[in-house]
């Protein structure tokens, strides 16, 4: 393939599918630059010429492959557009495929296994700690100090609740009068 065919049509059963647009501007191949570089020691002039010819051929193939790839991508995009497949659907499929690839990777499996074991150990440790706290609270509740405090709270509670059940006579009135009628609302 000669360099004149760079902008030529690559037939993919559609007109103009192989034309390169201006966005395909990579480092240009300049045979004059590569021909003037000094030879590597140990190569004969014939070997160097052969390598340079092969390099030029490979670079030309790279340009051709880029053209073909660009044409295929345009064709693929056109087919997707005609089928009504949006970019969002393609992105979703790519993300789904990538996530699946991550999930089946060895690194993900090892990490998942490690985190699962860590979670189990943490759960066991929290359970043990909860049991220990519960046991300590039970021991504290059975202590003499707590019993004494509980008895005092119970006595106060029975006095307050008992006073309400027996009537308001045993409790002091907030207004200071026993059975006297309450005055009207206080002016503010």
C-alpha positions in Angstrom: 0.0 0.0 0.0 1.4 3.4 -0.9 1.1 6.5 1.2 -1.2 8.1 -1.4 -4.0 5.8 -0.3 -4.1 7.2 3.3 -7.1 9.4 2.4 -8.6 6.9 0.1 -11.9 4.9 0.7 -11.6 1.6 2.4 -14.5 -0.4 1.0 -16.7 -1.6 3.8 -19.8 -1.9 1.6 -20.6 1.8 2.2 -19.4 4.9 0.4 -16.9 7.1 2.3 -16.5 4.7 5.2 -12.8 4.6 4.9 -12.0 8.3 4.6 -9.9 9.5 7.4 -10.9 12.7 9.1 -8.6 15.3 10.5 -8.8 13.8 14.0 -6.5 11.0 12.9 -3.3 13.0 13.3 -0.6 10.9 15.0 3.1 11.3 14.7 3.7 11.3 10.9 6.1 8.8 9.4 8.9 10.7 7.8 11.3 8.3 6.0 13.9 11.1 5.7 14.3 11.3 9.5 14.6 7.5 10.0 17.1 7.2 7.1 19.5 9.7 8.6 19.8 8.3 12.1 23.2 6.7 12.8 23.5 2.9 12.4 23.6 0.7 15.5 27.0 -0.9 15.9 27.2 -4.4 14.7 24.7 -4.0 11.8 25.9 -4.1 8.3 24.6 -1.5 5.9 22.4 -4.1 4.2 20.9 -5.2 7.5 20.2 -1.6 8.4 18.5 -1.0 5.1 16.4 -4.2 5.5 15.4 -3.1 9.1 14.5 0.4 7.8 12.4 -1.1 5.0 10.6 -3.4 7.5 10.0 -0.5 9.9 8.5 1.6 7.1 6.3 -1.3 6.1 5.1 -1.8 9.8 4.4 1.9 10.2 2.4 1.8 6.9 0.4 -1.1 8.2 -0.3 0.7 11.5 -1.7 3.7 9.5 -3.8 1.3 7.5 -5.1 -0.5 10.6 -6.0 2.8 12.2 -7.9 3.8 9.1 -9.7 0.4 9.1 -10.5 0.7 12.8 -11.8 4.3 12.5 -14.0 3.1 9.6 -15.3 0.1 11.6 -16.1 2.4 14.6 -18.0 4.8 12.4 -19.9 1.9 10.8 -20.6 0.4 14.2 -21.9 3.8 15.4 -24.1 4.1 12.4 -25.6 0.6 12.9 -26.2 1.3 16.6 -27.9 4.6 15.7 -30.1 2.9 13.1 -31.0 0.2 15.7 -31.9 2.8 18.2 -29.1 1.8 20.6 -28.1 4.9 22.5 -24.7 5.7 23.9 -26.2 5.3 27.4 -27.1 1.7 26.6 -23.6 1.0 25.3 -22.1 2.6 28.4 -24.3 0.6 30.6 -23.3 -2.6 28.8 -19.6 -1.7 29.1 -19.9 -0.9 32.8 -21.8 -4.2 33.4 -19.2 -6.1 31.4 -16.4 -4.4 33.3 -18.0 -5.1 36.7 -18.4 -8.7 35.8 -14.7 -8.9 34.7 -13.7 -7.3 38.1 -15.9 -9.8 40.0 -14.3 -12.8 38.3 -10.8 -11.5 38.8 -8.6 -13.3 41.3 -7.8 -10.0 43.1 -11.5 -9.3 43.7 -12.2 -12.9 44.9 -9.2 -12.7 47.4 -10.3 -9.3 48.6 -13.9 -10.4 49.0 -12.8 -13.5 50.9 -10.5 -11.4 53.2 -13.3 -8.9 53.9 -15.7 -11.7 54.6 -13.4 -13.2 57.1 -12.7 -9.8 58.7 -16.5 -9.3 59.0 -17.0 -12.6 60.7 -14.2 -11.9 63.1 -15.5 -8.4 63.8 -19.0 -9.8 64.4 -17.7 -12.4 66.8 -15.6 -9.8 68.7 -18.7 -7.5 69.0 -20.8 -10.4 70.2 -18.2 -11.3 72.8 -17.9 -7.7 73.9 -21.7 -7.4 74.1 -21.9 -10.5 76.2 -19.2 -9.1 78.5 -20.9 -5.8 78.9 -24.3 -7.5 79.6 -22.6 -9.7 82.2 -20.9 -6.7 83.8 -24.2 -4.8 84.0 -25.9 -7.8 85.5 -23.1 -8.0 88.1 -23.4 -4.3 88.8 -27.2 -4.6 89.2 -26.7 -7.3 91.8 -24.2 -5.2 93.7 -25.1 -3.7 97.1 -24.7 -0.1 95.9 -27.1 -0.6 93.0 -29.6 -2.4 95.3 -29.5 0.5 97.7 -29.9 3.1 94.9 -32.8 1.0 93.4 -34.5 0.9 96.8 -34.3 4.7 97.2 -35.7 5.3 93.7 -38.5 2.8 94.4 -39.3 4.6 97.7 -39.4 8.0 96.0 -41.5 6.6 93.2 -44.0 5.1 95.6 -44.3 8.3 97.5 -44.9 10.3 94.3 -47.3 7.8 92.7 -48.9 6.9 96.0 -49.6 10.5 96.7 -51.4 11.0 93.4 -53.5 7.9 93.9 -54.6 8.9 97.4 -55.7 12.4 96.3 -54.0 15.8 96.0 -54.4 16.5 99.7 -51.1 14.8 100.6 -49.2 16.8 98.0 -48.6 20.5 98.3 -50.5 22.6 95.8 -48.5 24.6 93.3 -50.6 27.7 94.1 -50.2 27.3 97.9 -54.0 26.9 98.6 -55.7 23.6 99.3 -59.3 23.8 98.3 -59.5 27.5 97.4 -60.6 28.3 93.9 -57.9 29.2 91.4 -57.8 32.9 90.5 -58.1 33.9 86.8 -55.2 33.9 84.5 -52.3 36.1 85.6 -51.7 39.2 83.5 -48.5 39.3 81.7 
